[in-house]
Amino acid sequence: MGISPKEFSQMQKRLESAASGAEIEWGCNQAHSVLLGIDPSLRATGYGIIRAGSRREAPILLECGTIKCPPKLLHSRCFLQIATTLRQAIEKHQPTVCIVEGLFYVHNLKTALVMGEARGAALLAAAEYGLDIFEMAPRRVKQAIVGYGGAQKLAVAKMVQRMLSLQELPEPDAADALALALAYLQESGKPTLSPLEKI
């Protein structure tokens, strides 16, 4: 899957502004210095934890990964694996806020139910540790990271790699989770007409 000309143009503009000294200005809300992003899915839940820098300093990657559950693994065991892995990451890095991808429309009711259950397992783990939890729509995340709300996964991953100065491209689901945390941090403390609500 490639990057469309529109996505490439948006990415190029953002990279050029960074190269010219107009660095990305991160939000000024210092309430949360360690952030957890979660892209929930039954078979491949992505998660990413970052530490915020100052207004002009880029955040630092603490941990990211994809919680992979084999196709033959029972749903209940997948939910347990999702929650257990997230609990371990939360205990290790002590984030104080969680940003989860918002629900999106699916054609199949069964798929929607399973996605909701996996999301619930992830949210439970975050709630157990008292994290503030916010939901962010996929298009809003892509707009914040790439500059285009219809960006493809590869474009998001490439910008995440650039923003965190990673040597390697993160896995797609982990990249989406990191994008959630980065988008929240970028918007944090800035005036907006559509502020995020806690869930």
Residue pairs with C-beta under 8 A, 6 or more apart in sequence:
1 152
1 153
1 154
2 152
2 154
3 11
3 152
3 154
3 155
3 158
4 152
4 155
6 148
6 150
7 146
7 148
7 151
7 152
7 155
8 155
10 146
10 147
10 148
10 151
11 146
11 147
11 155
11 158
11 159
13 147
14 24
14 146
14 147
14 159
15 162
18 24
18 162
23 56
23 58
24 58
24 163
24 186
25 55
25 56
26 52
26 53
26 54
26 55
26 56
26 57
26 58
26 59
26 185
26 186
26 188
27 185
27 186
27 187
27 188
27 189
27 190
28 55
28 188
28 189
28 190
29 188
29 189
30 52
30 189
31 96
31 97
31 188
32 52
32 95
32 96
32 97
32 132
32 188
33 51
33 52
33 96
34 49
34 50
34 51
34 52
34 62
34 93
34 94
34 95
34 96
34 97
35 49
35 50
35 51
35 52
35 59
35 95
35 96
35 97
35 98
35 99
35 181
35 184
35 185
36 47
36 48
36 49
36 86
36 89
36 90
36 93
36 95
36 97
36 98
36 99
36 126
36 131
36 181
37 46
37 47
37 48
37 49
37 50
37 98
37 99
37 100
37 176
37 177
37 178
37 179
37 180
37 181
37 182
37 184
38 45
38 46
38 47
38 86
38 98
38 99
38 100
38 101
38 122
38 126
38 177
38 180
39 45
39 46
39 47
39 100
39 101
39 173
39 174
39 176
39 177
39 180
40 82
40 100
40 101
40 115
40 118
40 119
40 121
40 122
41 115
41 118
41 173
42 69
42 75
42 78
42 114
42 115
42 117
42 118
43 68
43 69
43 70
43 71
43 78
44 66
44 67
44 68
44 69
44 173
45 66
45 67
45 82
45 85
45 86
45 118
45 122
45 173
46 64
46 65
46 66
46 67
46 171
46 172
46 173
46 174
46 175
46 176
46 177
47 63
47 64
47 65
47 66
47 67
47 85
47 86
47 89
47 122
47 174
47 177
48 61
48 63
48 64
48 65
48 170
48 174
48 175
48 177
48 178
48 180
48 181
49 61
49 62
49 63
49 64
49 89
49 93
49 95
49 181
50 59
50 60
50 61
50 62
50 164
50 178
50 181
50 182
50 185
51 59
51 60
51 62
52 59
52 185
53 59
53 60
58 163
58 164
58 165
59 163
59 164
59 181
59 182
59 185
60 164
61 164
61 166
61 178
62 93
63 89
63 92
63 93
64 170
64 174
64 177
64 178
65 85
65 171
65 174
66 171
66 173
66 174
67 81
67 82
67 85
67 86
69 77
69 78
69 81
69 82
73 81
75 114
75 117
78 118
78 121
79 117
79 118
79 120
79 121
80 121
82 118
82 121
82 122
82 125
83 121
83 122
83 124
83 125
86 122
86 125
86 126
87 125
87 128
87 129
90 125
90 126
90 129
90 131
91 129
95 131
96 131
96 132
97 131
97 132
97 133
97 134
97 184
98 123
98 126
98 131
98 132
98 133
98 134
99 133
99 134
99 135
99 136
99 180
99 181
99 183
99 184
100 119
100 122
100 123
100 126
100 133
100 134
100 135
100 136
100 180
100 199
101 135
101 136
101 137
101 138
101 141
101 176
101 180
102 135
102 136
102 137
102 138
103 115
103 116
103 119
103 135
104 137
104 138
106 112
106 115
123 133
123 199
126 133
127 133
132 198
133 198
133 199
134 184
134 196
134 197
134 198
134 199
135 196
135 197
135 199
136 180
136 183
136 184
136 196
139 149
139 150
140 149
140 183
141 156
141 176
141 179
141 180
141 183
142 148
142 149
142 150
142 151
142 155
142 156
142 179
143 149
144 182
144 183
144 186
144 187
145 151
145 156
145 159
145 160
145 163
145 179
145 182
145 183
146 155
146 156
146 159
148 155
153 172
153 175
153 176
154 172
156 175
156 176
156 179
157 169
157 170
157 172
157 175
158 169
159 179
160 166
160 170
160 175
160 178
160 179
160 182
161 168
161 169
161 170
161 175
163 182
164 178
164 182
169 175
170 178
184 196
187 196
